[in-house]
């Protein structure tokens, strides 16, 4: 059972207006043979939100997560996408993640610069 998730881009540079913020896509590729549930985490939730935070990706398909950067100072932060196998019975990825879950993950860097 091969689990494989690829996140694009590896480094995301967001240029935001201090008054308005910005949005941008994060593309998740399930390149493995197993259905995956994912969870998005960030080092600074005060300035970043994601839609959706949890999701399910079928094998050999892509899924887009929308990042929103709100008003705040420029800086570098990291986003972690944790993932676990999701059986066909799983309808909500949130149910497969527990506080004690040790998960494979992908990390991407976000560089926020003022426009």
C-alpha positions in Angstrom: 0.0 0.0 0.0 1.8 3.1 -1.3 0.9 6.5 0.2 2.1 9.4 -1.8 1.0 13.0 -1.7 2.7 15.8 -3.6 2.0 19.4 -2.9 2.5 22.3 -5.4 4.1 24.7 -5.2 6.9 23.7 -2.8 7.4 27.4 -2.0 4.5 29.8 -2.4 5.1 33.5 -2.6 2.0 35.6 -1.9 1.9 39.2 -2.6 -0.8 40.9 -0.5 -2.2 44.3 0.0 -1.9 45.3 3.6 -5.6 46.4 3.5 -7.1 43.5 1.6 -4.9 40.4 1.9 -5.0 37.8 -0.9 -5.9 34.3 -1.9 -4.0 31.6 -3.8 -4.3 27.9 -4.7 -2.4 25.0 -3.2 -2.6 21.9 -5.4 -2.5 18.4 -3.8 -1.7 15.4 -6.0 -2.5 11.9 -4.7 0.0 10.0 -6.8 -0.4 6.7 -4.9 -2.8 3.8 -5.1 -4.7 4.6 -1.8 -7.5 7.0 -1.1 -6.2 9.7 1.3 -7.6 11.9 3.9 -5.7 15.2 4.5 -5.5 17.9 7.1 -4.0 21.4 6.5 -2.0 23.0 9.4 -0.2 26.3 9.5 2.5 27.9 11.7 0.5 31.1 11.9 -3.3 30.6 11.8 -3.8 34.3 12.7 -3.1 35.4 9.1 -3.9 32.2 7.1 -7.1 30.3 6.5 -7.7 27.3 4.2 -10.7 26.0 2.5 -11.1 23.1 3.1 -9.0 22.2 6.1 -9.9 18.5 5.8 -10.6 16.6 2.6 -10.4 13.2 0.8 -8.4 12.6 -2.4 -9.0 9.6 -4.5 -6.0 7.8 -6.0 -4.4 9.5 -9.0 -6.4 12.6 -8.6 -5.8 16.3 -7.7 -7.5 18.5 -5.1 -7.2 22.2 -4.8 -7.1 24.0 -1.4 -7.6 27.8 -1.3 -5.2 29.7 0.9 -6.4 33.1 2.2 -3.8 35.5 3.6 -5.3 38.3 5.7 -3.8 41.7 6.6 -0.6 41.4 8.6 3.1 41.8 8.5 5.2 40.2 5.7 7.1 37.1 6.7 7.9 33.4 6.1 5.7 30.6 7.4 5.1 27.0 6.8 2.1 24.9 5.9 2.0 21.2 6.7 -0.4 18.8 4.9 -0.8 15.7 7.0 -2.4 12.6 5.3 -3.6 9.1 6.2 -5.3 6.3 4.3 -9.1 6.7 4.1 -11.2 3.6 3.6 -14.2 3.8 1.3 -16.5 4.0 4.3 -14.9 7.3 5.4 -17.0 10.3 4.4 -15.2 13.0 6.4 -11.5 13.1 6.7 -11.8 14.8 10.1 -12.8 11.5 11.6 -9.5 9.8 10.8 -7.3 12.3 12.5 -6.8 12.1 16.3 -4.5 14.1 18.6 -2.2 11.0 18.9 -2.1 10.3 15.1 1.4 10.1 13.7 1.0 11.0 10.1 3.1 11.3 7.0 3.2 14.9 5.9 4.3 17.4 3.2 5.6 20.8 4.1 5.6 23.9 2.0 7.0 27.3 2.7 5.0 30.5 2.3 6.7 33.8 1.8 4.3 36.7 2.3 5.4 40.0 0.8 3.5 43.3 0.8 2.4 44.4 -2.7 
